[in-house]
Amino acid sequence: MPAASTRQPRRIALYSHDTQGLGHTRRNATLAAALVAAHPDTDVLLLTGNPEAAVLPLPPRTDVVTLPTLRKDADGRYAPRTLAGPLEQVLDVRSRVLEAVLGSFAPDLLVADKVAADVRGELLPALDTLREQGGTRVVLGLREVLDRPAAAVAEWDRAATTEVLGDYYDQVWVYGDPAVYDPVEEYGLPAEVAAMVVHTGYLGHGRREGLSTRSRPAAQVRPPAEPYVLCTVGGGQDGAELARAFAAAPLPAGCSGVLLTGPFMSASVRDALRATAPDPAVPLHRDLHDRQVLVAGDGSVGLLDFDLLAAGEPALDLANLLAHLSLRQRQGLVADAAPLRAAVLEGYRPSSAVAARVPVHEATTRLRLAAVYAFRPGAPAS
């Protein structure tokens, strides 16, 4: 019997600290797909500060390790995104996780995204461990445009990037074309760094090849059938103003709007957007009240009088029915309308935005009923 093969698969780790948005994680997933496609016998670990990475499309034999999350405020300062402890404690946990995972995985290749030492040097202990163990090539991955040249150079110097590259890194991959934008020239990078740079070209071509989605089934995220205008705000952490402007903007006739808020937009902002965005028109009875409803002995329900059927505001029929239930109490036909109203609301289950508009429509229905019953002697108005 031939001896079992002891050949180990190639191991690659891709790390991004991810304090804002999904771009770094998506770029590393794209790189992982290309590396696995080139050598299928490859295991990949994505190390990221985005727990959302676990549902992104990933290539085969790729797993995700998530770190305690951080966020960056408008002034560029870091803070814990989820945990209540101090930043220094969260950074210490992240650094220890990185050192333990990378030391155990012992990758043949480590690609760190954008920042050589990462947040306050959290990657340095892991780099020390890998250097002591030997056998790992370390690469810094950069998009070609980092920032305005003055800001990019200041950040580069503040993080002592040239020194860290010299101590720990083998190459710098620039995801771009120097004929379009050359960061070596634009940022005046020193000669020792320029000698490490490899321009990979842009990563957009065929970027979804080799990726399989872990997200919801396509039937649940199908776009509208009619023409629509799409607004995306990236991860959403700093997209509130754009999202509000889009939600308030008039759209061309015959078009609907789709707003992707991203996973990092705060729940309060998302709720406010839902409340201000108009609901799509729905079929309306337009004269829905209790006497228009037929209930058979087997519990089936039917409606009468569809002569006013139209498309419109989804809160209108619900408000009309609720106003009529209150009217029946005033007329002495029901002792207490409250449980009937509660049952209608429980069955209807309006969205928070629709429910917020019901009182206004119910008030106008009451005014209309008051005018109608004013000309019916002996009948109480609502």
Backbone hydrogen bonds, N-H to C=O, Kabsch-Sander energy under -0.5 kcal/mol:
donor,donor_aa,acceptor,acceptor_aa,energy
10,R,41,D,-2.3
12,I,43,D,-2.6
13,A,109,L,-2.8
14,L,45,L,-2.6
15,Y,111,V,-2.9
16,S,47,L,-2.2
26,R,22,L,-2.7
27,R,23,G,-2.3
28,N,24,H,-2.2
29,A,25,T,-2.2
30,T,26,R,-2.1
31,L,27,R,-2.3
32,A,28,N,-2.5
33,A,29,A,-2.1
34,A,30,T,-2.0
35,L,31,L,-2.6
36,V,32,A,-2.6
37,A,33,A,-2.3
38,A,34,A,-1.9
39,H,35,L,-1.7
42,T,40,P,-2.2
43,D,10,R,-3.3
44,V,61,R,-2.4
45,L,12,I,-2.3
46,L,63,D,-2.8
47,L,14,L,-2.9
47,L,45,L,-0.6
48,T,46,L,-0.6
48,T,65,V,-2.3
49,G,16,S,-0.9
53,A,50,N,-1.7
54,A,51,P,-1.6
55,V,52,E,-1.7
56,L,53,A,-1.3
58,L,212,S,-2.3
62,T,59,P,-0.7
63,D,44,V,-2.5
65,V,46,L,-3.2
67,L,48,T,-2.5
71,R,79,A,-2.6
72,K,19,T,-0.8
73,D,77,R,-2.6
76,G,73,D,-2.2
79,A,71,R,-1.9
81,R,69,T,-2.0
82,T,69,T,-0.7
90,V,86,P,-1.8
91,L,87,L,-2.8
92,D,88,E,-1.9
93,V,89,Q,-2.1
94,R,90,V,-2.5
95,S,91,L,-2.6
96,R,92,D,-2.3
97,V,93,V,-2.4
98,L,94,R,-2.6
99,E,95,S,-2.3
100,A,96,R,-2.4
101,V,97,V,-2.9
102,L,98,L,-2.5
103,G,99,E,-2.0
104,S,100,A,-2.0
105,F,101,V,-3.0
106,A,102,L,-2.1
108,D,11,R,-2.4
109,L,11,R,-1.4
110,L,137,R,-2.6
111,V,13,A,-2.6
112,A,110,L,-0.6
112,A,139,V,-2.8
113,D,15,Y,-2.6
114,K,112,A,-0.6
114,K,141,G,-3.4
115,V,113,D,-2.3
116,A,114,K,-0.5
121,G,118,D,-2.4
122,E,119,V,-1.5
123,L,117,A,-2.2
124,L,117,A,-0.5
124,L,121,G,-1.3
127,L,123,L,-2.1
128,D,124,L,-2.6
129,T,125,P,-2.1
130,L,126,A,-2.5
131,R,127,L,-2.2
132,E,128,D,-2.2
133,Q,129,T,-2.4
134,G,130,L,-2.4
137,R,108,D,-2.6
137,R,135,G,-0.5
139,V,110,L,-3.0
140,L,171,Q,-2.0
141,G,112,A,-3.1
141,G,139,V,-0.5
142,L,173,W,-3.2
144,E,175,Y,-0.8
146,L,144,E,-0.7
152,A,148,R,-3.0
153,V,149,P,-2.6
154,A,150,A,-2.1
155,E,151,A,-2.3
156,W,152,A,-2.4
157,D,153,V,-2.5
158,R,154,A,-2.5
159,A,155,E,-1.9
160,A,157,D,-1.5
161,T,156,W,-2.3
164,V,160,A,-2.2
165,L,161,T,-2.8
166,G,162,T,-2.0
167,D,163,E,-1.7
168,Y,164,V,-2.2
169,Y,164,V,-0.5
169,Y,165,L,-1.8
170,D,138,V,-3.2
171,Q,138,V,-1.3
172,V,196,M,-2.5
173,W,140,L,-2.6
174,V,172,V,-0.6
174,V,198,V,-2.6
175,Y,142,L,-3.2
175,Y,173,W,-0.6
176,G,174,V,-1.9
180,V,177,D,-1.9
181,Y,177,D,-2.3
186,E,182,D,-2.9
187,Y,183,P,-2.4
189,L,184,V,-1.5
193,V,190,P,-0.8
194,A,190,P,-2.6
195,A,191,A,-2.1
196,M,193,V,-1.6
197,V,193,V,-0.7
197,V,194,A,-0.8
198,V,172,V,-2.9
200,T,174,V,-2.4
200,T,198,V,-0.6
201,G,174,V,-0.7
201,G,176,G,-1.5
207,R,204,G,-1.8
209,E,206,G,-1.6
211,L,208,R,-1.8
212,S,58,L,-2.3
214,R,55,V,-0.7
220,Q,217,P,-1.8
221,V,217,P,-0.5
221,V,218,A,-1.2
222,R,219,A,-0.5
229,V,256,S,-2.6
231,C,258,V,-2.5
233,V,260,L,-1.3
236,G,233,V,-1.6
239,G,236,G,-1.1
243,A,239,G,-2.3
244,R,240,A,-2.6
245,A,241,E,-2.3
246,F,242,L,-2.4
247,A,243,A,-2.5
248,A,244,R,-1.7
249,A,245,A,-0.8
249,A,246,F,-0.8
255,C,252,P,-1.9
256,S,227,P,-1.8
258,V,229,V,-2.8
260,L,231,C,-2.8
260,L,258,V,-0.5
261,T,259,L,-0.8
264,F,235,G,-3.0
265,M,235,G,-0.6
265,M,262,G,-0.8
270,R,266,S,-2.2
271,D,267,A,-2.6
272,A,268,S,-2.0
273,L,269,V,-2.3
274,R,270,R,-2.3
275,A,271,D,-1.9
276,T,272,A,-1.5
277,A,273,L,-2.3
282,V,312,G,-2.3
284,L,310,A,-3.9
289,H,287,D,-0.5
292,Q,289,H,-2.0
293,V,290,D,-1.2
294,L,302,G,-2.9
296,A,294,L,-0.5
296,A,300,S,-2.7
299,G,296,A,-1.9
302,G,294,L,-2.9
304,L,292,Q,-1.9
309,L,306,F,-1.6
310,A,284,L,-1.9
312,G,282,V,-2.4
316,L,313,E,-1.5
318,L,314,P,-0.6
319,A,315,A,-2.4
320,N,316,L,-2.3
321,L,317,D,-2.4
322,L,318,L,-2.3
323,A,319,A,-2.3
324,H,320,N,-1.8
325,L,321,L,-1.9
326,S,322,L,-1.9
327,L,323,A,-1.8
328,R,324,H,-2.2
329,Q,325,L,-1.2
330,R,326,S,-1.7
331,Q,327,L,-2.2
332,G,329,Q,-1.3
333,L,328,R,-2.5
334,V,328,R,-1.0
341,R,337,A,-2.7
342,A,338,A,-2.5
343,A,339,P,-2.2
344,V,340,L,-2.2
345,L,341,R,-2.5
346,E,342,A,-2.4
347,G,343,A,-2.2
348,Y,344,V,-2.7
349,R,345,L,-2.6
355,A,351,S,-3.1
356,A,352,S,-1.7
357,R,353,A,-0.8
357,R,354,V,-1.0
358,V,354,V,-1.1
361,H,357,R,-1.7
362,E,358,V,-2.8
363,A,359,P,-2.3
364,T,360,V,-1.9
365,T,361,H,-1.9
366,R,362,E,-2.3
367,L,363,A,-1.9
368,R,364,T,-2.2
369,L,365,T,-2.8
370,A,366,R,-2.5
371,A,367,L,-2.0
372,V,368,R,-2.2
373,Y,369,L,-3.0
374,A,370,A,-1.1
375,F,372,V,-1.1
376,R,373,Y,-1.6
379,A,376,R,-2.1
